[in-house]
């Protein structure tokens, strides 16, 4: 997605792998609130951890997308992220476009 390769000991890669591992531990055991919706309103350390992990991952992706915007070259599409940025820019120029993709959706 981001056209990057990492060394096996790269801090960013290790952090992402650890984040992914933590995420699997939190969601892998399930959430009772998925079956009993009323439970979602009770305090839950697992839910706080889930929200925190999602926020950390979104921050990571937002950083990479911001870097892509800073180095974007329409004549040199490097990866999927560049392609999405190009698509967004083309749609902004085309007033008759039926499909609109916002810059925020790139992160999503």
C-alpha positions as MATLAB code, in Angstrom:
seq = 'XXXXXXXXXXXXXXXXXXXXXXXXXXXXXXXXXXXXXXXXXXXXXXXXXXXXXXXXXXXXXXXXXXXXXXXXXXXXXXXXXXXXXXXXXXXXXXXXXXXXXXXXXXXX';
ca = [
       0.000    0.000    0.000;
       2.776    2.417    0.860;
       5.638    1.217   -1.316;
       7.968    0.600    1.614;
      10.324   -2.185    2.514;
      11.631   -2.567    6.021;
      14.660   -4.209    7.559;
      13.588   -6.932    9.991;
      14.860   -4.894   12.932;
      13.445   -1.528   11.849;
      11.792    0.223   14.815;
       8.736    1.234   12.787;
       8.190   -2.329   11.549;
       8.671   -3.828   15.006;
       6.207   -1.298   16.429;
       3.643   -2.162   13.752;
       4.057   -5.906   14.312;
       3.646   -5.420   18.077;
       0.571   -3.256   17.485;
      -0.913   -5.962   15.268;
      -0.138   -8.640   17.837;
      -1.790   -6.591   20.611;
      -4.820   -6.036   18.405;
      -5.229   -9.779   17.784;
      -4.973  -10.464   21.521;
      -7.693   -7.911   22.295;
     -10.197   -8.790   19.561;
      -9.341  -12.479   19.225;
     -11.037  -13.352   22.482;
     -14.278  -11.668   21.415;
     -16.335   -9.038   23.144;
     -19.484   -9.909   25.096;
     -20.958   -6.556   23.985;
     -21.130   -7.997   20.458;
     -23.809  -10.378   21.728;
     -25.338   -8.338   24.535;
     -25.385   -4.723   23.269;
     -26.295   -3.316   26.676;
     -22.792   -4.238   27.889;
     -21.208   -1.623   25.625;
     -22.210    1.070   28.112;
     -20.323   -0.527   31.010;
     -16.667    0.379   31.647;
     -14.325   -2.084   29.979;
     -10.533   -2.131   29.975;
     -10.627   -4.309   26.855;
     -12.693   -1.693   24.991;
     -10.334    1.095   26.094;
      -7.392   -0.939   24.797;
      -9.259   -1.602   21.526;
      -9.919    2.121   21.020;
      -6.306    2.960   21.890;
      -4.925    0.395   19.421;
      -7.162    1.716   16.643;
      -6.076    5.291   17.367;
      -2.392    4.297   17.249;
      -2.868    2.472   13.943;
      -4.787    5.407   12.427;
      -1.998    7.764   13.504;
       0.555    5.484   11.823;
      -1.407    5.360    8.550;
      -2.093    9.124    8.663;
       1.658    9.756    8.966;
       2.394    7.638    5.887;
      -0.390    9.257    3.854;
       0.860   12.733    4.841;
       4.359   11.750    3.683;
       2.865   10.569    0.385;
       1.083   13.896   -0.117;
       4.362   15.750    0.527;
       6.251   13.702   -2.080;
       3.413   13.069   -4.552;
       4.328   13.302   -8.249;
       1.463   12.808  -10.696;
       3.920   11.518  -13.298;
       5.413    8.916  -10.944;
       2.714    6.816   -9.257;
       4.627    4.621   -6.790;
       1.905    2.594   -5.097;
      -1.773    2.322   -4.155;
      -1.623    5.389   -1.912;
      -0.300    7.567   -4.748;
      -2.990    6.165   -7.014;
      -5.702    7.123   -4.509;
      -4.248   10.629   -4.136;
      -4.192   10.968   -7.920;
      -7.805    9.782   -8.065;
      -8.841   12.384   -5.469;
      -7.104   15.168   -7.356;
      -8.636   14.105  -10.677;
     -12.111   14.026   -9.134;
     -11.669   17.506   -7.673;
     -10.934   18.784  -11.176;
     -13.873   16.939  -12.752;
     -17.061   18.760  -11.758;
     -19.250   16.117  -13.448;
     -17.774   13.165  -11.547;
     -20.382   10.887  -10.036;
     -17.970    9.369   -7.550;
     -16.255   11.554   -5.029;
     -13.466   10.329   -2.798;
     -12.368   12.596   -0.005;
      -8.787   12.843    1.177;
      -9.873   11.415    4.544;
     -11.064    8.219    2.877;
      -7.512    7.526    1.692;
      -6.506    6.906    5.293;
      -9.535    4.660    5.777;
];
